[in-house]
């Protein structure tokens, strides 16, 4: 191993410890990813927000639908079997 590699490794370690020390407390303690927003959550966009987004993307927006939604209305229908 040459001296340059050792010095680079030492410098990286020092910079990393300085960077971690200066992070906000939330960033240090939050190791889990944020939970996805579901349609039942209060953060889920309302109908007006969906419409605004649909217009912003020129109508190229598909509204999410539960996979088993056809089975809720008619459990024995062909759409439910599909």
PDB file of N, CA, C and O in Angstrom, chain B, residues numbered from 101:
ATOM      1  N   UNK B 101       0.860  -1.176   0.000  1.00  0.00           N
ATOM      2  CA  UNK B 101       0.000   0.000   0.000  1.00  0.00           C
ATOM      3  C   UNK B 101       0.901   1.232   0.000  1.00  0.00           C
ATOM      4  O   UNK B 101       1.889   1.286   0.733  1.00  0.00           O
ATOM      5  N   UNK B 102       0.563   2.201  -0.809  1.00  0.00           N
ATOM      6  CA  UNK B 102       1.417   3.386  -0.864  1.00  0.00           C
ATOM      7  C   UNK B 102       0.895   4.497   0.051  1.00  0.00           C
ATOM      8  O   UNK B 102      -0.237   4.450   0.533  1.00  0.00           O
ATOM      9  N   UNK B 103       1.724   5.461   0.267  1.00  0.00           N
ATOM     10  CA  UNK B 103       1.422   6.556   1.186  1.00  0.00           C
ATOM     11  C   UNK B 103       0.193   7.354   0.734  1.00  0.00           C
ATOM     12  O   UNK B 103      -0.591   7.797   1.574  1.00  0.00           O
ATOM     13  N   UNK B 104       0.017   7.541  -0.556  1.00  0.00           N
ATOM     14  CA  UNK B 104      -1.111   8.312  -1.071  1.00  0.00           C
ATOM     15  C   UNK B 104      -2.446   7.659  -0.701  1.00  0.00           C
ATOM     16  O   UNK B 104      -3.381   8.359  -0.312  1.00  0.00           O
ATOM     17  N   UNK B 105      -2.548   6.354  -0.812  1.00  0.00           N
ATOM     18  CA  UNK B 105      -3.779   5.650  -0.452  1.00  0.00           C
ATOM     19  C   UNK B 105      -4.074   5.776   1.040  1.00  0.00           C
ATOM     20  O   UNK B 105      -5.225   5.963   1.436  1.00  0.00           O
ATOM     21  N   UNK B 106      -3.048   5.676   1.853  1.00  0.00           N
ATOM     22  CA  UNK B 106      -3.227   5.813   3.304  1.00  0.00           C
ATOM     23  C   UNK B 106      -3.707   7.214   3.634  1.00  0.00           C
ATOM     24  O   UNK B 106      -4.631   7.375   4.431  1.00  0.00           O
ATOM     25  N   UNK B 107      -3.105   8.223   3.042  1.00  0.00           N
ATOM     26  CA  UNK B 107      -3.494   9.603   3.319  1.00  0.00           C
ATOM     27  C   UNK B 107      -4.920   9.893   2.853  1.00  0.00           C
ATOM     28  O   UNK B 107      -5.663  10.601   3.533  1.00  0.00           O
ATOM     29  N   UNK B 108      -5.307   9.345   1.688  1.00  0.00           N
ATOM     30  CA  UNK B 108      -6.671   9.523   1.199  1.00  0.00           C
ATOM     31  C   UNK B 108      -7.670   8.885   2.159  1.00  0.00           C
ATOM     32  O   UNK B 108      -8.708   9.477   2.454  1.00  0.00           O
ATOM     33  N   UNK B 109      -7.370   7.699   2.643  1.00  0.00           N
ATOM     34  CA  UNK B 109      -8.255   7.014   3.580  1.00  0.00           C
ATOM     35  C   UNK B 109      -8.399   7.777   4.883  1.00  0.00           C
ATOM     36  O   UNK B 109      -9.500   7.875   5.425  1.00  0.00           O
ATOM     37  N   UNK B 110      -7.308   8.313   5.388  1.00  0.00           N
ATOM     38  CA  UNK B 110      -7.351   9.086   6.634  1.00  0.00           C
ATOM     39  C   UNK B 110      -8.156  10.365   6.436  1.00  0.00           C
ATOM     40  O   UNK B 110      -8.959  10.732   7.293  1.00  0.00           O
ATOM     41  N   UNK B 111      -7.948  11.034   5.327  1.00  0.00           N
ATOM     42  CA  UNK B 111      -8.687  12.267   5.043  1.00  0.00           C
ATOM     43  C   UNK B 111     -10.182  11.983   4.898  1.00  0.00           C
ATOM     44  O   UNK B 111     -11.011  12.756   5.379  1.00  0.00           O
ATOM     45  N   UNK B 112     -10.524  10.887   4.245  1.00  0.00           N
ATOM     46  CA  UNK B 112     -11.936  10.542   4.089  1.00  0.00           C
ATOM     47  C   UNK B 112     -12.578  10.263   5.444  1.00  0.00           C
ATOM     48  O   UNK B 112     -13.717  10.666   5.681  1.00  0.00           O
ATOM     49  N   UNK B 113     -11.874   9.591   6.318  1.00  0.00           N
ATOM     50  CA  UNK B 113     -12.399   9.315   7.653  1.00  0.00           C
ATOM     51  C   UNK B 113     -12.627  10.582   8.453  1.00  0.00           C
ATOM     52  O   UNK B 113     -13.647  10.716   9.129  1.00  0.00           O
ATOM     53  N   UNK B 114     -11.688  11.514   8.384  1.00  0.00           N
ATOM     54  CA  UNK B 114     -11.828  12.784   9.097  1.00  0.00           C
ATOM     55  C   UNK B 114     -12.993  13.580   8.533  1.00  0.00           C
ATOM     56  O   UNK B 114     -13.799  14.113   9.296  1.00  0.00           O
ATOM     57  N   UNK B 115     -13.096  13.671   7.215  1.00  0.00           N
ATOM     58  CA  UNK B 115     -14.197  14.414   6.600  1.00  0.00           C
ATOM     59  C   UNK B 115     -15.551  13.790   6.922  1.00  0.00           C
ATOM     60  O   UNK B 115     -16.533  14.503   7.130  1.00  0.00           O
ATOM     61  N   UNK B 116     -15.603  12.471   6.963  1.00  0.00           N
ATOM     62  CA  UNK B 116     -16.856  11.798   7.277  1.00  0.00           C
ATOM     63  C   UNK B 116     -17.283  12.092   8.713  1.00  0.00           C
ATOM     64  O   UNK B 116     -18.462  12.341   8.966  1.00  0.00           O
ATOM     65  N   UNK B 117     -16.346  12.066   9.648  1.00  0.00           N
ATOM     66  CA  UNK B 117     -16.714  12.337  11.032  1.00  0.00           C
ATOM     67  C   UNK B 117     -17.154  13.791  11.210  1.00  0.00           C
ATOM     68  O   UNK B 117     -18.043  14.070  12.014  1.00  0.00           O
ATOM     69  N   UNK B 118     -16.550  14.706  10.481  1.00  0.00           N
ATOM     70  CA  UNK B 118     -16.960  16.118  10.545  1.00  0.00           C
ATOM     71  C   UNK B 118     -18.355  16.287   9.953  1.00  0.00           C
ATOM     72  O   UNK B 118     -19.188  17.004  10.506  1.00  0.00           O
ATOM     73  N   UNK B 119     -18.603  15.630   8.835  1.00  0.00           N
ATOM     74  CA  UNK B 119     -19.908  15.747   8.177  1.00  0.00           C
ATOM     75  C   UNK B 119     -21.007  15.164   9.054  1.00  0.00           C
ATOM     76  O   UNK B 119     -22.081  15.756   9.156  1.00  0.00           O
ATOM     77  N   UNK B 120     -20.769  14.021   9.689  1.00  0.00           N
ATOM     78  CA  UNK B 120     -21.785  13.404  10.540  1.00  0.00           C
ATOM     79  C   UNK B 120     -22.066  14.241  11.778  1.00  0.00           C
ATOM     80  O   UNK B 120     -23.198  14.279  12.261  1.00  0.00           O
ATOM     81  N   UNK B 121     -21.055  14.902  12.288  1.00  0.00           N
ATOM     82  CA  UNK B 121     -21.231  15.734  13.475  1.00  0.00           C
ATOM     83  C   UNK B 121     -22.103  16.950  13.180  1.00  0.00           C
ATOM     84  O   UNK B 121     -22.800  17.442  14.068  1.00  0.00           O
ATOM     85  N   UNK B 122     -22.071  17.443  11.932  1.00  0.00           N
ATOM     86  CA  UNK B 122     -22.808  18.649  11.574  1.00  0.00           C
ATOM     87  C   UNK B 122     -24.211  18.378  11.031  1.00  0.00           C
ATOM     88  O   UNK B 122     -24.926  19.321  10.692  1.00  0.00           O
ATOM     89  N   UNK B 123     -24.618  17.114  10.943  1.00  0.00           N
ATOM     90  CA  UNK B 123     -25.959  16.799  10.463  1.00  0.00           C
ATOM     91  C   UNK B 123     -27.004  17.167  11.518  1.00  0.00           C
ATOM     92  O   UNK B 123     -26.721  17.116  12.715  1.00  0.00           O
ATOM     93  N   UNK B 124     -28.199  17.534  11.082  1.00  0.00           N
ATOM     94  CA  UNK B 124     -29.264  17.776  12.056  1.00  0.00           C
ATOM     95  C   UNK B 124     -29.606  16.495  12.801  1.00  0.00           C
ATOM     96  O   UNK B 124     -29.335  15.398  12.312  1.00  0.00           O
ATOM     97  N   UNK B 125     -30.197  16.628  13.974  1.00  0.00           N
ATOM     98  CA  UNK B 125     -30.510  15.473  14.803  1.00  0.00           C
ATOM     99  C   UNK B 125     -31.446  14.509  14.076  1.00  0.00           C
ATOM    100  O   UNK B 125     -31.276  13.295  14.189  1.00  0.00           O
ATOM    101  N   UNK B 126     -32.428  15.018  13.336  1.00  0.00           N
ATOM    102  CA  UNK B 126     -33.365  14.151  12.618  1.00  0.00           C
ATOM    103  C   UNK B 126     -32.652  13.264  11.616  1.00  0.00           C
ATOM    104  O   UNK B 126     -32.987  12.087  11.478  1.00  0.00           O
ATOM    105  N   UNK B 127     -31.677  13.814  10.918  1.00  0.00           N
ATOM    106  CA  UNK B 127     -30.965  13.044   9.902  1.00  0.00           C
ATOM    107  C   UNK B 127     -30.121  11.950  10.547  1.00  0.00           C
ATOM    108  O   UNK B 127     -29.942  10.883   9.960  1.00  0.00           O
ATOM    109  N   UNK B 128     -29.602  12.202  11.741  1.00  0.00           N
ATOM    110  CA  UNK B 128     -28.790  11.197  12.416  1.00  0.00           C
ATOM    111  C   UNK B 128     -29.643  10.039  12.924  1.00  0.00           C
ATOM    112  O   UNK B 128     -29.234   8.881  12.830  1.00  0.00           O
ATOM    113  N   UNK B 129     -30.811  10.337  13.456  1.00  0.00           N
ATOM    114  CA  UNK B 129     -31.626   9.303  14.076  1.00  0.00           C
ATOM    115  C   UNK B 129     -32.554   8.607  13.100  1.00  0.00           C
ATOM    116  O   UNK B 129     -33.004   7.497  13.383  1.00  0.00           O
ATOM    117  N   UNK B 130     -32.858   9.209  11.973  1.00  0.00           N
ATOM    118  CA  UNK B 130     -33.810   8.631  11.031  1.00  0.00           C
ATOM    119  C   UNK B 130     -33.091   7.695  10.073  1.00  0.00           C
ATOM    120  O   UNK B 130     -32.592   8.123   9.032  1.00  0.00           O
ATOM    121  N   UNK B 131     -33.040   6.424  10.427  1.00  0.00           N
ATOM    122  CA  UNK B 131     -32.380   5.472   9.550  1.00  0.00           C
ATOM    123  C   UNK B 131     -33.384   4.753   8.653  1.00  0.00           C
ATOM    124  O   UNK B 131     -33.001   4.171   7.638  1.00  0.00           O
ATOM    125  N   UNK B 132     -34.671   4.790   9.019  1.00  0.00           N
ATOM    126  CA  UNK B 132     -35.685   4.139   8.209  1.00  0.00           C
ATOM    127  C   UNK B 132     -36.201   5.084   7.139  1.00  0.00           C
ATOM    128  O   UNK B 132     -36.277   6.295   7.347  1.00  0.00           O
ATOM    129  N   UNK B 133     -36.552   4.524   6.000  1.00  0.00           N
ATOM    130  CA  UNK B 133     -37.115   5.332   4.925  1.00  0.00           C
ATOM    131  C   UNK B 133     -38.511   5.792   5.323  1.00  0.00           C
ATOM    132  O   UNK B 133     -39.180   5.140   6.125  1.00  0.00           O
ATOM    133  N   UNK B 134     -38.944   6.903   4.770  1.00  0.00           N
ATOM    134  CA  UNK B 134     -40.284   7.399   5.060  1.00  0.00           C
ATOM    135  C   UNK B 134     -41.317   6.442   4.495  1.00  0.00           C
ATOM    136  O   UNK B 134     -41.121   5.840   3.439  1.00  0.00           O
ATOM    137  N   UNK B 135     -42.410   6.315   5.211  1.00  0.00           N
ATOM    138  CA  UNK B 135     -43.472   5.416   4.806  1.00  0.00           C
ATOM    139  C   UNK B 135     -44.230   6.005   3.632  1.00  0.00           C
ATOM    140  O   UNK B 135     -44.439   7.217   3.571  1.00  0.00           O
ATOM    141  N   UNK B 136     -44.642   5.165   2.704  1.00  0.00           N
ATOM    142  CA  UNK B 136     -45.432   5.617   1.554  1.00  0.00           C
ATOM    143  C   UNK B 136     -46.778   6.134   2.018  1.00  0.00           C
ATOM    144  O   UNK B 136     -47.335   5.658   3.008  1.00  0.00           O
ATOM    145  N   UNK B 137     -47.292   7.107   1.300  1.00  0.00           N
ATOM    146  CA  UNK B 137     -48.624   7.628   1.598  1.00  0.00           C
ATOM    147  C   UNK B 137     -49.643   6.752   0.888  1.00  0.00           C
ATOM    148  O   UNK B 137     -49.510   6.470  -0.303  1.00  0.00           O
ATOM    149  N   UNK B 138     -50.644   6.331   1.615  1.00  0.00           N
ATOM    150  CA  UNK B 138     -51.696   5.454   1.096  1.00  0.00           C
ATOM    151  C   UNK B 138     -52.983   6.255   0.903  1.00  0.00           C
ATOM    152  O   UNK B 138     -53.135   7.323   1.496  1.00  0.00           O
ATOM    153  N   UNK B 139     -53.909   5.759   0.088  1.00  0.00           N
ATOM    154  CA  UNK B 139     -55.166   6.488  -0.135  1.00  0.00           C
ATOM    155  C   UNK B 139     -55.955   6.745   1.138  1.00  0.00           C
ATOM    156  O   UNK B 139     -56.737   7.695   1.183  1.00  0.00           O
ATOM    157  N   UNK B 140     -55.783   5.948   2.153  1.00  0.00           N
ATOM    158  CA  UNK B 140     -56.510   6.153   3.405  1.00  0.00           C
ATOM    159  C   UNK B 140     -55.832   7.172   4.324  1.00  0.00           C
ATOM    160  O   UNK B 140     -56.404   7.546   5.348  1.00  0.00           O
ATOM    161  N   UNK B 141     -54.638   7.621   3.982  1.00  0.00           N
ATOM    162  CA  UNK B 141     -53.903   8.577   4.815  1.00  0.00           C
ATOM    163  C   UNK B 141     -54.378  10.001   4.575  1.00  0.00           C
ATOM    164  O   UNK B 141     -54.824  10.324   3.474  1.00  0.00           O
ATOM    165  N   UNK B 142     -54.291  10.864   5.593  1.00  0.00           N
ATOM    166  CA  UNK B 142     -54.713  12.258   5.410  1.00  0.00           C
ATOM    167  C   UNK B 142     -53.826  13.042   4.445  1.00  0.00           C
ATOM    168  O   UNK B 142     -54.260  14.057   3.900  1.00  0.00           O
ATOM    169  N   UNK B 143     -52.588  12.586   4.226  1.00  0.00           N
ATOM    170  CA  UNK B 143     -51.676  13.275   3.302  1.00  0.00           C
ATOM    171  C   UNK B 143     -51.983  12.961   1.841  1.00  0.00           C
ATOM    172  O   UNK B 143     -51.422  13.594   0.947  1.00  0.00           O
ATOM    173  N   UNK B 144     -52.866  11.991   1.582  1.00  0.00           N
ATOM    174  CA  UNK B 144     -53.192  11.607   0.209  1.00  0.00           C
ATOM    175  C   UNK B 144     -53.854  12.792  -0.492  1.00  0.00           C
ATOM    176  O   UNK B 144     -54.720  13.435   0.100  1.00  0.00           O
ATOM    177  N   UNK B 145     -53.477  13.100  -1.727  1.00  0.00           N
ATOM    178  CA  UNK B 145     -54.051  14.255  -2.440  1.00  0.00           C
ATOM    179  C   UNK B 145     -55.567  14.123  -2.629  1.00  0.00           C
ATOM    180  O   UNK B 145     -56.091  13.026  -2.822  1.00  0.00           O
ATOM    181  N   UNK B 146     -56.243  15.247  -2.570  1.00  0.00           N
ATOM    182  CA  UNK B 146     -57.695  15.237  -2.794  1.00  0.00           C
ATOM    183  C   UNK B 146     -57.978  15.257  -4.293  1.00  0.00           C
ATOM    184  O   UNK B 146     -57.054  15.305  -5.105  1.00  0.00           O
ATOM    185  N   UNK B 147     -59.247  15.220  -4.653  1.00  0.00           N
ATOM    186  CA  UNK B 147     -59.639  15.144  -6.069  1.00  0.00           C
ATOM    187  C   UNK B 147     -59.155  16.363  -6.860  1.00  0.00           C
ATOM    188  O   UNK B 147     -58.748  16.232  -8.014  1.00  0.00           O
ATOM    189  N   UNK B 148     -59.199  17.548  -6.240  1.00  0.00           N
ATOM    190  CA  UNK B 148     -58.746  18.762  -6.929  1.00  0.00           C
ATOM    191  C   UNK B 148     -57.248  18.693  -7.231  1.00  0.00           C
ATOM    192  O   UNK B 148     -56.810  19.132  -8.294  1.00  0.00           O
ATOM    193  N   UNK B 149     -56.468  18.149  -6.310  1.00  0.00           N
ATOM    194  CA  UNK B 149     -55.022  18.008  -6.540  1.00  0.00           C
ATOM    195  C   UNK B 149     -54.735  17.026  -7.663  1.00  0.00           C
ATOM    196  O   UNK B 149     -53.836  17.246  -8.476  1.00  0.00           O
ATOM    197  N   UNK B 150     -55.509  15.929  -7.708  1.00  0.00           N
ATOM    198  CA  UNK B 150     -55.332  14.959  -8.786  1.00  0.00           C
ATOM    199  C   UNK B 150     -55.659  15.598 -10.132  1.00  0.00           C
ATOM    200  O   UNK B 150     -54.957  15.376 -11.118  1.00  0.00           O
ATOM    201  N   UNK B 151     -56.723  16.387 -10.167  1.00  0.00           N
ATOM    202  CA  UNK B 151     -57.116  17.031 -11.421  1.00  0.00           C
ATOM    203  C   UNK B 151     -56.049  18.020 -11.882  1.00  0.00           C
ATOM    204  O   UNK B 151     -55.739  18.098 -13.070  1.00  0.00           O
ATOM    205  N   UNK B 152     -55.492  18.768 -10.941  1.00  0.00           N
ATOM    206  CA  UNK B 152     -54.440  19.732 -11.277  1.00  0.00           C
ATOM    207  C   UNK B 152     -53.208  19.010 -11.827  1.00  0.00           C
ATOM    208  O   UNK B 152     -52.598  19.458 -12.798  1.00  0.00           O
ATOM    209  N   UNK B 153     -52.853  17.896 -11.201  1.00  0.00           N
ATOM    210  CA  UNK B 153     -51.715  17.113 -11.686  1.00  0.00           C
ATOM    211  C   UNK B 153     -52.015  16.520 -13.057  1.00  0.00           C
ATOM    212  O   UNK B 153     -51.145  16.516 -13.929  1.00  0.00           O
ATOM    213  N   UNK B 154     -53.236  16.018 -13.261  1.00  0.00           N
ATOM    214  CA  UNK B 154     -53.611  15.454 -14.555  1.00  0.00           C
ATOM    215  C   UNK B 154     -53.481  16.489 -15.661  1.00  0.00           C
ATOM    216  O   UNK B 154     -53.004  16.174 -16.751  1.00  0.00           O
ATOM    217  N   UNK B 155     -53.904  17.730 -15.391  1.00  0.00           N
ATOM    218  CA  UNK B 155     -53.786  18.797 -16.383  1.00  0.00           C
ATOM    219  C   UNK B 155     -52.322  19.167 -16.620  1.00  0.00           C
ATOM    220  O   UNK B 155     -51.936  19.500 -17.740  1.00  0.00           O
ATOM    221  N   UNK B 156     -51.513  19.107 -15.568  1.00  0.00           N
ATOM    222  CA  UNK B 156     -50.093  19.456 -15.702  1.00  0.00           C
ATOM    223  C   UNK B 156     -49.348  18.463 -16.587  1.00  0.00           C
ATOM    224  O   UNK B 156     -48.362  18.826 -17.229  1.00  0.00           O
ATOM    225  N   UNK B 157     -49.812  17.211 -16.626  1.00  0.00           N
ATOM    226  CA  UNK B 157     -49.146  16.198 -17.451  1.00  0.00           C
ATOM    227  C   UNK B 157     -49.952  15.879 -18.708  1.00  0.00           C
ATOM    228  O   UNK B 157     -49.811  14.806 -19.295  1.00  0.00           O
ATOM    229  N   UNK B 158     -50.791  16.818 -19.107  1.00  0.00           N
ATOM    230  CA  UNK B 158     -51.583  16.702 -20.339  1.00  0.00           C
ATOM    231  C   UNK B 158     -52.447  15.439 -20.380  1.00  0.00           C
ATOM    232  O   UNK B 158     -52.571  14.792 -21.421  1.00  0.00           O
ATOM    233  N   UNK B 159     -53.031  15.106 -19.255  1.00  0.00           N
ATOM    234  CA  UNK B 159     -53.949  13.973 -19.195  1.00  0.00           C
ATOM    235  C   UNK B 159     -53.286  12.615 -19.101  1.00  0.00           C
ATOM    236  O   UNK B 159     -53.979  11.598 -19.072  1.00  0.00           O
ATOM    237  N   UNK B 160     -51.970  12.568 -19.053  1.00  0.00           N
ATOM    238  CA  UNK B 160     -51.241  11.291 -18.988  1.00  0.00           C
ATOM    239  C   UNK B 160     -51.060  10.848 -17.544  1.00  0.00           C
ATOM    240  O   UNK B 160     -49.938  10.688 -17.064  1.00  0.00           O
ATOM    241  N   UNK B 161     -52.169  10.655 -16.870  1.00  0.00           N
ATOM    242  CA  UNK B 161     -52.131  10.258 -15.471  1.00  0.00           C
ATOM    243  C   UNK B 161     -53.182   9.189 -15.238  1.00  0.00           C
ATOM    244  O   UNK B 161     -54.347   9.352 -15.602  1.00  0.00           O
ATOM    245  N   UNK B 162     -52.759   8.110 -14.635  1.00  0.00           N
ATOM    246  CA  UNK B 162     -53.686   7.047 -14.283  1.00  0.00           C
ATOM    247  C   UNK B 162     -53.953   7.135 -12.792  1.00  0.00           C
ATOM    248  O   UNK B 162     -53.021   7.195 -11.991  1.00  0.00           O
ATOM    249  N   UNK B 163     -55.214   7.142 -12.424  1.00  0.00           N
ATOM    250  CA  UNK B 163     -55.562   7.205 -11.013  1.00  0.00           C
ATOM    251  C   UNK B 163     -55.366   5.824 -10.391  1.00  0.00           C
ATOM    252  O   UNK B 163     -55.872   4.837 -10.924  1.00  0.00           O
ATOM    253  N   UNK B 164     -54.645   5.736  -9.282  1.00  0.00           N
ATOM    254  CA  UNK B 164     -54.409   4.431  -8.668  1.00  0.00           C
ATOM    255  C   UNK B 164     -55.717   3.808  -8.191  1.00  0.00           C
ATOM    256  O   UNK B 164     -56.618   4.493  -7.706  1.00  0.00           O
ATOM    257  N   UNK B 165     -55.788   2.513  -8.341  1.00  0.00           N
ATOM    258  CA  UNK B 165     -56.978   1.781  -7.930  1.00  0.00           C
ATOM    259  C   UNK B 165     -56.522   0.494  -7.240  1.00  0.00           C
ATOM    260  O   UNK B 165     -55.576  -0.156  -7.686  1.00  0.00           O
ATOM    261  N   UNK B 166     -57.186   0.140  -6.176  1.00  0.00           N
ATOM    262  CA  UNK B 166     -56.840  -1.085  -5.461  1.00  0.00           C
ATOM    263  C   UNK B 166     -56.997  -2.288  -6.383  1.00  0.00           C
ATOM    264  O   UNK B 166     -57.906  -2.319  -7.212  1.00  0.00           O
ATOM    265  N   UNK B 167     -56.128  -3.266  -6.246  1.00  0.00           N
ATOM    266  CA  UNK B 167     -56.172  -4.441  -7.106  1.00  0.00           C
ATOM    267  C   UNK B 167     -57.457  -5.243  -6.919  1.00  0.00           C
ATOM    268  O   UNK B 167     -57.957  -5.842  -7.871  1.00  0.00           O
ATOM    269  N   UNK B 168     -57.986  -5.258  -5.724  1.00  0.00           N
ATOM    270  CA  UNK B 168     -59.186  -6.034  -5.446  1.00  0.00           C
ATOM    271  C   UNK B 168     -60.449  -5.185  -5.445  1.00  0.00           C
ATOM    272  O   UNK B 168     -61.483  -5.624  -4.943  1.00  0.00           O
ATOM    273  N   UNK B 169     -60.384  -3.981  -5.995  1.00  0.00           N
ATOM    274  CA  UNK B 169     -61.553  -3.103  -6.024  1.00  0.00           C
ATOM    275  C   UNK B 169     -62.740  -3.725  -6.757  1.00  0.00           C
ATOM    276  O   UNK B 169     -63.865  -3.572  -6.282  1.00  0.00           O
ATOM    277  N   UNK B 170     -62.561  -4.415  -7.883  1.00  0.00           N
ATOM    278  CA  UNK B 170     -63.724  -5.028  -8.546  1.00  0.00           C
ATOM    279  C   UNK B 170     -64.405  -6.091  -7.682  1.00  0.00           C
ATOM    280  O   UNK B 170     -65.602  -6.335  -7.828  1.00  0.00           O
ATOM    281  N   UNK B 171     -63.657  -6.716  -6.797  1.00  0.00           N
ATOM    282  CA  UNK B 171     -64.225  -7.768  -5.951  1.00  0.00           C
ATOM    283  C   UNK B 171     -65.054  -7.204  -4.800  1.00  0.00           C
ATOM    284  O   UNK B 171     -65.903  -7.906  -4.251  1.00  0.00           O
ATOM    285  N   UNK B 172     -64.820  -5.955  -4.432  1.00  0.00           N
ATOM    286  CA  UNK B 172     -65.579  -5.361  -3.338  1.00  0.00           C
ATOM    287  C   UNK B 172     -67.050  -5.184  -3.733  1.00  0.00           C
ATOM    288  O   UNK B 172     -67.942  -5.449  -2.927  1.00  0.00           O
ATOM    289  N   UNK B 173     -67.302  -4.745  -4.951  1.00  0.00           N
ATOM    290  CA  UNK B 173     -68.662  -4.508  -5.395  1.00  0.00           C
ATOM    291  C   UNK B 173     -69.376  -5.814  -5.740  1.00  0.00           C
ATOM    292  O   UNK B 173     -70.492  -6.053  -5.278  1.00  0.00           O
ATOM    293  N   UNK B 174     -68.737  -6.658  -6.549  1.00  0.00           N
ATOM    294  CA  UNK B 174     -69.349  -7.918  -6.986  1.00  0.00           C
ATOM    295  C   UNK B 174     -68.303  -9.030  -6.915  1.00  0.00           C
ATOM    296  O   UNK B 174     -67.509  -9.193  -7.842  1.00  0.00           O
ATOM    297  N   UNK B 175     -68.298  -9.790  -5.827  1.00  0.00           N
ATOM    298  CA  UNK B 175     -67.264 -10.827  -5.656  1.00  0.00           C
ATOM    299  C   UNK B 175     -67.302 -11.933  -6.705  1.00  0.00           C
ATOM    300  O   UNK B 175     -66.274 -12.560  -6.962  1.00  0.00           O
ATOM    301  N   UNK B 176     -68.456 -12.192  -7.319  1.00  0.00           N
ATOM    302  CA  UNK B 176     -68.552 -13.290  -8.273  1.00  0.00           C
ATOM    303  C   UNK B 176     -68.549 -12.816  -9.723  1.00  0.00           C
ATOM    304  O   UNK B 176     -68.862 -13.588 -10.630  1.00  0.00           O
ATOM    305  N   UNK B 177     -68.201 -11.565  -9.943  1.00  0.00           N
ATOM    306  CA  UNK B 177     -68.204 -11.018 -11.294  1.00  0.00           C
ATOM    307  C   UNK B 177     -66.951 -11.470 -12.062  1.00  0.00           C
ATOM    308  O   UNK B 177     -65.979 -11.936 -11.467  1.00  0.00           O
ATOM    309  N   UNK B 178     -66.993 -11.324 -13.375  1.00  0.00           N
ATOM    310  CA  UNK B 178     -65.866 -11.695 -14.237  1.00  0.00           C
ATOM    311  C   UNK B 178     -64.664 -10.791 -13.948  1.00  0.00           C
ATOM    312  O   UNK B 178     -63.525 -11.256 -13.968  1.00  0.00           O
ATOM    313  N   UNK B 179     -64.909  -9.502 -13.678  1.00  0.00           N
ATOM    314  CA  UNK B 179     -63.806  -8.578 -13.390  1.00  0.00           C
ATOM    315  C   UNK B 179     -63.053  -9.007 -12.144  1.00  0.00           C
ATOM    316  O   UNK B 179     -61.838  -8.829 -12.060  1.00  0.00           O
ATOM    317  N   UNK B 180     -63.756  -9.567 -11.184  1.00  0.00           N
ATOM    318  CA  UNK B 180     -63.103 -10.040  -9.960  1.00  0.00           C
ATOM    319  C   UNK B 180     -62.259 -11.274 -10.246  1.00  0.00           C
ATOM    320  O   UNK B 180     -61.167 -11.425  -9.697  1.00  0.00           O
ATOM    321  N   UNK B 181     -62.752 -12.137 -11.086  1.00  0.00           N
ATOM    322  CA  UNK B 181     -61.989 -13.340 -11.435  1.00  0.00           C
ATOM    323  C   UNK B 181     -60.722 -13.004 -12.209  1.00  0.00           C
ATOM    324  O   UNK B 181     -59.703 -13.682 -12.082  1.00  0.00           O
ATOM    325  N   UNK B 182     -60.801 -11.948 -13.012  1.00  0.00           N
ATOM    326  CA  UNK B 182     -59.621 -11.538 -13.777  1.00  0.00           C
ATOM    327  C   UNK B 182     -58.555 -11.051 -12.847  1.00  0.00           C
ATOM    328  O   UNK B 182     -57.477 -10.659 -13.294  1.00  0.00           O
TER     329      UNK B 182
END
